[in-house]
Amino acid sequence: MSIQYDAAVVERAAKVRLFIFDVDGVLTDGGLHYGAEGEAFKTFNVQDGLGIKLLQEAGILTGIISARRSPQVTARAKDLAIEFVHQGGHDKLTPFKALLAQLNLSEEQVGFIGDDVVDLPILSRVGFAVAVPNARPEVLTRVHHVTENRGGHGAVREVCEFVMRAQGSYERVMAQFLG
């Protein structure tokens, strides 16, 4: 891919030490599917998952902050070894601040990808704020970068690779596959 990115945006991504993901509309396509017994189903993109694993290999910490609580997210986070997971409640700022204090990181060292207005309190503070193209207009106008891919369809993989390229770790991490 030979897309040209704004140097200031690349500089922001280069400072990221922790990347936090929203779930619905970012790690998933935002659809909620219910079974006959009322059980909810979520579909996660396997390429997004590998992107998170590669980002971790590059030395970036990963986390999830989601307004909804679901066992599917708990299972997916465990599968991907995402250590920092907070679910439940529209107040995403409190767990965000607690995580920064726990890890002794500044807001500038954090990236976050979201899609809806409940994400704005974090997006307005982080050093690298990202949205998916199908995000709410209020979000799209307040972020540093918008992915080409939609939520649940490769947006997370795209932003993980963006961060690795900005930090110069992409080639090293990908060498295990590309030889």
Steps between C-alpha positions, in 0.01 A plus 500: 500500500652836402263739675666824609436601860535837666838518678339636817265201516790258451687681778202453732485127422874468560452600866238233579592256778143383573224453245141469622214365292128558520305186412159550337546675167881465515599141583158398366282648228268638767222252435343318790365158412267319738421130513161348576575495873607866500870423500714760324756416232793711386720443198866593519736534204791253515734739314427768760592247767833423337563874471460531878738208557757658267464834677570323828808336344616850407492584872175693514266433792136439404169557673126505453257752642141422401169641617329163459579197713512163330663161554592496131730799550653337808569186297642692204724709725630184667558337160707802391679542836362852540590564861304817570124459455220717636138435407175656607389860534502804278763664723811389317712783636529363855648162398720680246648727768544204736686306230734792431577529871555124529741497204657838576430625147405844374199559277741582216632141512159347436311420182127433499263395222128563537186568306234664716448799727566296818859472372554876476620555859794269426548598135528866599787422739723238338808573296374295204121506455361274226152437365353256251340656190153391611538690830254769607565840337577653841783249536635529146561873540691458828764236425851507357450211259213311334562147375420396145333179623174487693461370851504120510645490148871559544510845663684367804761316290549817299562718805730240660713495186492880486641523853768238429607681182510835684724343764723318254412153633284377212781335299648332810163360613401390151836333427374179664248469218670672208845348545 
